[in-house]
Amino acid sequence: MELQHRLIRRTINIAVSKAMEDMKSNTNRSIRNLIDLGLFFSTCENQKWFFNAAKNVIANPKNPYNSLVKRMISDVNNDTIKKVGLNLGYSSLVYGANKLKKKQDYLGVPIPWLLIFDIYESNADFFHQMERFIGEGRELGIHSYIACPHEKNDIPTICEIAKRFDECLFILKVSPGLISEQTAKSLGKIHNMMISVQIMGTDFSCGSDKTAFRLLKQNHCLYGFHVNYNEDTMKQLTTLEYIHSAIGLGNLFGVYIAENGVSDTCRDAVYTFACNVRGENGQPLITLEWFRDMRVISEKILSGDGYMAINLAEMVYC
């Protein structure tokens, strides 16, 4: 990492550590201080717009983020909160985005700020190739990665890769069956990772879902859920009861992913619901409509969709 980048990371880390300690006595003031810190390091109008908007939300005494932050500080390993926040908020969306923007302007082609690895087949060569991609991506300015394993045995290997790229954010996208006592214990030791558990039904009554969330909470992981939706399931998935059930199981975020063929009307309705839930009069849960929110974020920091799914198996075999 460049010396200036390293110094800024250290400065932010010290400030965040102090703010997190202060949150135990005055959450609202500490959040305001962190927002002011974000404004100080903002380098473009879009970043300043975001932190000013956050300032307005926090000014509302009934905003849901005080409750969300208190729950996070209590339930999640504090080193994980700091590392995830630093790697996403600064390394990826500020420092990395600035590097990518310069490279994108020079090349005249869009570059993603997020890479997704779908691990259908895994072996040593596969993970070696994945690690090489991450190393090259980091040099470009890509600091956020999603890994989608399909076997429990893949999770320790992904954790080892994440440890070697300490300044990057890793999001593990898993089915609940992959979360066992052993895998949850391994994940709890990785501080630059958050976990998203797939929900298959239209509620949180499934035993495997509850078990996965319980194990992740026991190991102080930063976790949430993702769920696919369509016209038939949308109404059941976008209720306050659904959101309260997710919060009750310790989720800190929820992601709605439209299935193929879902109409724009349905997507708009889910996006509006997600915005309301995470808004200043919403609930203590950060909700996203994946495709719409990714487009908005990417347009703010770069342009285009902003993420790319990589099928490493095809690349290796070809």
C-alpha positions in Angstrom: 0.0 0.0 0.0 1.1 3.5 -0.6 2.6 5.3 2.4 -0.1 8.0 2.4 -2.9 5.4 2.2 -1.3 3.5 5.0 -1.1 6.6 7.2 -4.7 7.6 6.5 -5.9 4.0 7.3 -4.0 4.2 10.6 -5.5 7.6 11.5 -9.0 6.4 10.7 -8.5 3.2 12.7 -7.4 5.2 15.8 -10.4 7.5 15.4 -12.8 4.7 15.0 -11.4 2.8 18.0 -11.9 5.9 20.1 -15.4 6.4 18.8 -16.4 2.8 19.4 -15.2 3.1 23.0 -17.3 6.3 23.4 -20.3 4.6 21.9 -20.8 2.7 25.1 -21.7 5.9 26.9 -23.0 8.2 24.1 -23.8 6.5 20.8 -25.3 9.4 19.0 -22.4 11.7 19.6 -19.9 9.1 18.6 -21.8 8.4 15.3 -21.8 12.2 14.6 -18.0 12.2 15.2 -17.5 9.4 12.7 -19.6 11.2 10.1 -17.5 14.3 10.6 -14.4 12.1 10.1 -15.9 10.8 6.9 -16.5 14.4 5.7 -12.9 15.3 6.5 -11.5 12.5 4.3 -14.1 12.9 1.5 -12.4 13.7 -1.8 -15.4 14.3 -4.2 -18.9 15.8 -4.1 -20.6 12.4 -4.0 -18.8 11.4 -0.9 -19.6 14.7 0.7 -23.2 14.3 -0.3 -23.4 10.9 1.4 -21.9 12.0 4.7 -24.1 15.2 4.8 -27.1 13.0 4.1 -26.0 10.7 7.0 -25.7 13.8 9.2 -29.3 14.8 8.5 -30.5 11.3 9.4 -28.6 11.2 12.7 -30.0 14.6 13.6 -33.4 12.9 14.0 -33.5 11.6 17.6 -35.7 8.7 16.6 -33.4 7.5 13.8 -32.9 3.7 13.9 -29.1 3.8 13.7 -28.4 4.3 17.4 -30.2 1.0 18.1 -28.4 -0.7 15.2 -25.0 0.5 16.3 -25.7 -0.5 20.0 -26.7 -4.0 18.8 -23.6 -4.2 16.6 -21.2 -3.1 19.3 -22.8 -5.6 21.7 -23.0 -8.7 19.4 -20.1 -8.4 16.9 -16.4 -8.6 17.5 -15.3 -5.0 17.6 -12.2 -5.7 15.6 -14.5 -7.0 12.8 -16.6 -3.9 12.9 -13.5 -1.7 12.6 -11.9 -3.8 9.8 -15.0 -4.2 7.7 -15.9 -0.6 8.0 -12.4 0.6 7.2 -12.0 -1.8 4.2 -15.4 -1.0 2.7 -15.8 2.7 3.6 -12.3 3.9 3.0 -10.2 1.3 1.1 -12.9 0.3 -1.3 -15.3 3.3 -1.8 -12.7 6.1 -1.3 -9.1 5.1 -1.9 -9.9 2.2 -4.3 -12.6 4.0 -6.2 -10.2 6.9 -6.8 -7.6 4.6 -8.3 -10.2 2.8 -10.4 -11.6 6.1 -11.7 -8.2 7.2 -12.9 -7.5 3.9 -14.5 -11.0 3.8 -16.1 -10.6 7.3 -17.5 -7.2 6.3 -18.9 -8.4 3.1 -20.5 -11.8 4.3 -21.6 -13.5 1.2 -20.3 -15.6 0.5 -17.2 -13.9 -1.3 -14.3 -15.8 -3.0 -11.5 -15.2 -2.1 -7.9 -16.5 -5.5 -6.7 -15.7 -9.0 -7.9 -17.9 -12.1 -7.2 -16.3 -15.6 -7.2 -18.8 -18.4 -7.6 -17.0 -21.5 -6.4 -18.8 -24.5 -8.1 -15.7 -26.6 -8.3 -12.8 -26.2 -5.9 -9.2 -27.5 -5.9 -5.8 -26.1 -5.2 -5.4 -24.6 -8.7 -8.7 -23.0 -8.5 -8.0 -21.2 -5.2 -4.5 -20.3 -6.4 -6.1 -18.6 -9.5 -8.6 -16.9 -7.2 -5.9 -15.5 -5.0 -4.0 -14.2 -8.1 -7.1 -12.4 -9.3 -7.5 -10.8 -5.9 -3.9 -9.7 -5.9 -4.2 -8.1 -9.3 -7.5 -6.6 -8.5 -6.1 -5.0 -5.3 -3.4 -3.4 -7.4 -6.0 -1.9 -9.7 -8.0 -0.6 -6.7 -10.6 -3.3 -6.2 -10.9 -4.0 -2.5 -14.2 -5.7 -2.2 -14.9 -9.4 -3.0 -17.8 -11.8 -2.7 -17.1 -15.5 -2.4 -19.9 -18.0 -2.9 -18.8 -21.5 -1.7 -20.9 -24.6 -2.1 -18.9 -26.9 0.1 -18.1 -26.6 3.8 -14.4 -27.5 3.2 -14.0 -24.4 1.0 -14.7 -22.0 3.9 -11.3 -22.5 5.7 -9.5 -22.0 2.4 -11.4 -18.7 1.8 -10.6 -17.6 5.3 -6.9 -18.1 4.7 -7.1 -16.1 1.5 -8.9 -13.3 3.4 -6.2 -13.2 6.0 -3.6 -12.6 3.3 -5.5 -9.6 2.0 -6.1 -7.8 5.3 -7.0 -4.5 3.7 -9.7 -6.0 1.5 -13.4 -6.7 2.4 -14.7 -10.2 1.9 -18.3 -11.1 1.9 -19.2 -14.8 2.2 -22.5 -15.7 0.5 -23.6 -19.1 1.8 -26.5 -21.4 2.3 -27.4 -22.0 6.0 -26.3 -25.7 5.7 -22.6 -24.6 5.3 -22.6 -22.9 8.7 -21.6 -25.5 11.3 -20.0 -25.1 14.7 -16.6 -25.5 13.0 -17.1 -23.1 10.1 -18.7 -20.5 12.4 -15.7 -20.7 14.7 -13.4 -20.2 11.7 -15.4 -17.2 10.5 -15.4 -15.6 13.9 -11.6 -15.3 13.7 -11.6 -13.4 10.4 -12.1 -9.7 11.0 -12.3 -8.5 7.4 -15.3 -10.6 6.5 -19.1 -10.4 6.7 -21.4 -13.3 6.1 -24.7 -13.3 4.2 -27.0 -16.4 4.7 -29.4 -17.3 2.0 -33.1 -17.6 3.1 -35.1 -19.9 0.9 -38.6 -19.5 2.3 -40.8 -16.4 2.9 -40.1 -16.3 6.7 -37.4 -17.2 9.2 -39.1 -20.3 10.6 -36.7 -22.9 9.0 -34.6 -24.7 11.6 -31.4 -24.6 9.6 -31.7 -20.8 9.2 -32.1 -20.3 12.9 -29.2 -22.6 13.6 -26.9 -20.8 11.2 -27.7 -17.4 12.7 -27.3 -18.7 16.3 -23.8 -20.1 15.5 -22.7 -16.9 13.8 -24.0 -14.8 16.7 -22.2 -17.1 19.2 -18.9 -16.5 17.4 -19.5 -12.7 17.2 -19.6 -12.6 13.4 -21.0 -9.7 11.4 -23.9 -11.3 9.4 -27.1 -10.7 7.6 -29.3 -12.5 5.0 -30.1 -12.4 1.3 -33.3 -13.6 -0.3 -34.5 -14.0 -3.9 -37.9 -12.5 -4.7 -40.5 -12.4 -7.5 -44.0 -11.1 -8.0 -45.5 -14.0 -6.0 -43.2 -13.7 -2.9 -42.6 -10.0 -2.8 -45.5 -9.1 -0.6 -44.6 -11.7 2.1 -40.9 -10.6 2.1 -41.6 -6.9 2.4 -43.4 -6.6 5.7 -42.4 -5.2 9.1 -43.0 -8.6 10.6 -40.4 -10.1 8.2 -37.9 -7.4 9.1 -38.5 -7.8 12.9 -37.9 -11.5 12.6 -34.6 -10.9 10.9 -33.5 -8.4 13.6 -34.6 -10.8 16.3 -32.2 -13.4 14.9 -29.3 -10.9 15.0 -29.2 -9.9 11.4 -27.5 -6.5 10.7 -28.4 -6.3 7.0 -30.7 -7.8 4.5 -30.4 -8.0 0.7 -33.2 -8.6 -1.7 -32.3 -10.1 -5.1 -34.7 -10.1 -8.0 -35.2 -13.3 -9.9 -34.9 -13.4 -13.6 -38.0 -11.9 -15.3 -39.2 -9.8 -12.4 -41.0 -6.7 -13.6 -39.7 -3.2 -13.1 -42.8 -2.4 -11.1 -42.0 -5.2 -8.6 -38.3 -4.1 -8.4 -39.4 -0.5 -7.8 -41.7 -1.6 -5.0 -38.9 -3.7 -3.3 -36.4 -0.8 -3.7 -38.8 1.6 -2.1 -39.4 -0.8 0.8 -35.6 -1.2 1.3 -35.1 2.6 1.3 -37.9 3.1 3.8 -36.5 0.3 6.2 -33.1 1.8 6.2 -34.3 5.4 6.2 -34.3 7.9 9.1 -37.8 6.7 10.3 -37.1 3.0 9.5 -35.8 0.0 11.3 -32.4 -0.9 12.8 -31.5 -3.1 9.8 -29.6 -2.0 6.6 -31.7 -3.3 3.6 -30.7 -3.3 0.0 -32.3 -4.1 -3.3 -29.3 -5.6 -4.9 -29.4 -4.5 -8.5 -30.9 -1.0 -7.9 -28.6 -0.2 -5.0 -25.5 -1.5 -6.7 -26.3 0.6 -9.7 -26.7 3.7 -7.5 -23.5 3.1 -5.5 -21.5 2.4 -8.7 -22.8 5.5 -10.5 -21.8 7.6 -7.4 -18.2 6.3 -7.2 -17.6 5.1 -10.8 -20.2 4.3 -13.5 -22.1 1.4 -14.8 -23.1 -1.7 -12.8 -19.8 -1.7 -10.8 -19.5 -5.4 -10.1 -18.4 -8.5 -12.1 -19.1 -12.2 -11.5 -16.2 -14.4 -12.3 -16.5 -18.1 -13.2 -13.0 -19.2 -12.4 -13.7 -22.8 -13.3 -14.4 -21.8 -16.9 -11.3 -19.7 -17.0 -9.1 -22.4 -15.6 -10.4 -25.1 -17.8 -10.3 -22.9 -20.9 
